[in-house]
Amino acid sequence: MARPLEVVSHCSGWLTESQALDNLGIPHEVLLASDINPACKNFILRNFKVETWVDDMTAESAAHHGCDIYMCGFPCQPFSKAGKNRGMKDKRTQPMMAMVDYINRKQPCIAVLENVANFPTKHGVLFERLLNVLNESGLYEVHHKVLNTSDYGVPQNRERLYIVLILKRLIRLPFQFPEA
């Protein structure tokens, strides 16, 4: 039997990615999760088996584990319609840089990054810089698309940007986002 996939989740929120893997019947273990929100921490630690918890993903300890799948819903306030759209002037972009650093250092097989739908349009230059940095190593095939969660069985009408990175050496078939 194959070993369970090893998952690291930064800016974990409610750790819905673990629930999604459970729903798909994909064996996995969460090696590390992190979120600065105490309510998220309490929810996750009560409802999921997490090997290591870190409050702050920018701390060195948050980069301790390597993994098969890395997931990060990095803070959206700097890019959000509801936020002040301050982009890199907002200190809440620090987790985005820690996310990039983690990917470069640990080289997970797959990374799924999530943010607000208007990030590519409202902050196009910054978005292109992020894609360039993610492509810099040449190790990953990088895809991005805005999807509405309600089109995929989630009871919330919410458009989100998804960025998917796949190690090129592991690609056997072309990647496609699922059709709604």
Number of C-alpha atoms within 10 A of each C-alpha: 3 5 8 12 15 18 24 27 27 29 24 24 21 18 24 11 16 22 13 11 14 12 9 9 9 13 13 16 19 22 19 25 27 25 23 15 14 10 11 17 20 11 13 21 14 10 10 14 13 17 12 16 20 18 17 17 26 19 12 11 14 22 20 12 14 19 21 16 20 26 23 25 22 24 17 21 18 21 26 19 14 9 11 11 17 15 20 14 9 13 10 16 19 14 20 21 14 19 25 13 16 22 20 15 11 15 20 22 20 22 25 19 20 21 21 21 21 17 22 19 11 15 17 12 12 16 16 12 11 16 15 12 14 20 14 11 10 11 16 22 17 20 15 16 14 19 18 17 15 13 14 12 9 10 9 11 10 14 16 17 19 19 18 20 24 20 16 14 10 10 12 7 6 6 13 7 12 7 7 10
